Amino acid sequence: MHFGSGVPTVEVTDLKDDDFLLDVREDDEWQAGHAEGALHIPISDFVARYGELTEAAPHDGRVHVICRSGGRSAQVAMYLGQQGIDAVNVDGGMQVWAALGRPVVNDEGQPGFVL
């Protein structure tokens, strides 16, 4: 883990299959392809839908925040940290996720792609 620009960050390779993943990309990006099992709350709706995260996230666990490349997820991870939630940014986002061969699925559960 490193702390570039004040945001705790982890590498995709550090993630385990059962880690809680929050995807903050927009709907069209999510529909094209996402990590199976991730919670999707677009950054544009995040504040209004914050309660969905607090209900779904593990109470004593970490929230791993991901977007396409790491910029939007860093913003959300910083916000969550300010709210007292253990949150980290996933460095490189879904681009690195897919490049490393991690599964990407669409809304039908079929192979997807990173938009």
C-alpha positions as CSV (number, residue, x, y, z in Angstrom):
1,M,0.0,0.0,0.0
2,H,1.2,3.5,-0.7
3,F,-0.2,6.9,0.1
4,G,0.3,9.0,-3.0
5,S,-1.4,12.4,-2.7
6,G,-2.8,11.6,0.7
7,V,-5.1,8.7,-0.5
8,P,-4.4,5.2,0.7
9,T,-3.8,3.1,-2.4
10,V,-3.5,-0.7,-3.2
11,E,-2.5,-2.5,-6.3
12,V,-4.9,-4.7,-8.2
13,T,-2.6,-7.6,-7.4
14,D,-3.1,-7.0,-3.7
15,L,-6.9,-7.7,-3.9
16,K,-8.4,-11.0,-2.8
17,D,-11.5,-12.5,-4.3
18,D,-13.6,-11.7,-1.3
19,D,-12.5,-8.1,-0.8
20,F,-15.4,-5.6,-0.9
21,L,-15.1,-3.6,-4.2
22,L,-17.0,-0.3,-4.9
23,D,-17.1,0.7,-8.6
24,V,-17.7,4.4,-9.1
25,R,-17.7,4.5,-12.9
26,E,-20.8,5.8,-14.8
27,D,-23.6,3.5,-16.0
28,D,-22.3,3.0,-19.5
29,E,-18.9,2.0,-18.2
30,W,-20.4,-0.4,-15.7
31,Q,-22.7,-2.0,-18.3
32,A,-19.8,-2.6,-20.7
33,G,-17.9,-4.5,-18.1
34,H,-17.1,-4.7,-14.4
35,A,-15.7,-6.9,-11.7
36,E,-18.3,-9.5,-10.7
37,G,-19.7,-8.9,-7.2
38,A,-18.7,-5.2,-7.1
39,L,-21.2,-2.7,-5.8
40,H,-21.9,0.0,-8.4
41,I,-22.6,3.6,-7.3
42,P,-21.6,6.1,-10.0
43,I,-19.5,9.1,-8.7
44,S,-22.2,11.4,-10.1
45,D,-24.8,9.8,-7.7
46,F,-22.5,9.0,-4.9
47,V,-23.5,11.5,-2.2
48,A,-27.3,10.8,-2.9
49,R,-26.7,7.1,-2.7
50,Y,-24.2,7.0,0.1
51,G,-26.6,5.0,2.3
52,E,-26.4,2.1,-0.2
53,L,-22.7,1.8,0.5
54,T,-23.0,2.0,4.3
55,E,-25.7,-0.8,4.1
56,A,-23.6,-3.1,1.8
57,A,-20.1,-2.5,3.0
58,P,-18.6,-4.8,5.7
59,H,-18.9,-3.0,9.0
60,D,-15.3,-3.6,10.2
61,G,-13.8,-4.2,6.7
62,R,-12.2,-2.2,4.1
63,V,-13.8,-0.6,1.0
64,H,-11.7,-0.9,-2.2
65,V,-12.8,1.9,-4.5
66,I,-12.2,1.4,-8.3
67,C,-12.9,3.4,-11.5
68,R,-11.4,3.3,-15.0
69,S,-7.9,4.5,-14.1
70,G,-7.9,5.6,-10.5
71,G,-8.8,9.3,-10.5
72,R,-12.4,9.2,-9.6
73,S,-11.9,6.4,-7.2
74,A,-9.2,8.4,-5.4
75,Q,-11.7,11.2,-4.8
76,V,-14.3,8.8,-3.4
77,A,-11.7,7.0,-1.3
78,M,-10.6,10.3,0.2
79,Y,-14.2,11.3,0.9
80,L,-14.9,7.9,2.6
81,G,-11.8,8.3,4.7
82,Q,-13.1,11.7,5.9
83,Q,-16.3,9.9,6.9
84,G,-14.4,7.5,9.1
85,I,-14.6,4.6,6.7
86,D,-11.5,2.4,5.9
87,A,-11.3,3.0,2.2
88,V,-8.5,2.6,-0.3
89,N,-8.1,3.5,-4.0
90,V,-7.3,0.7,-6.4
91,D,-4.4,2.0,-8.4
92,G,-4.8,1.8,-12.1
93,G,-8.5,0.9,-11.8
94,M,-10.3,-1.4,-14.2
95,Q,-7.7,-0.8,-16.9
96,V,-5.1,-2.6,-14.8
97,W,-7.7,-5.1,-13.6
98,A,-8.5,-6.2,-17.2
99,A,-4.8,-6.0,-18.3
100,L,-3.9,-8.5,-15.5
101,G,-6.5,-10.9,-16.8
102,R,-9.0,-10.5,-13.9
103,P,-12.5,-11.3,-15.0
104,V,-14.7,-8.5,-16.5
105,V,-18.4,-9.2,-17.0
106,N,-21.3,-7.3,-18.4
107,D,-24.8,-7.0,-16.9
108,E,-25.8,-10.4,-18.3
109,G,-22.8,-12.1,-16.7
110,Q,-21.1,-12.5,-20.1
111,P,-17.5,-11.5,-20.8
112,G,-17.3,-7.7,-20.8
113,F,-14.7,-5.0,-21.5
114,V,-13.4,-1.8,-19.9
115,L,-14.9,1.2,-21.6
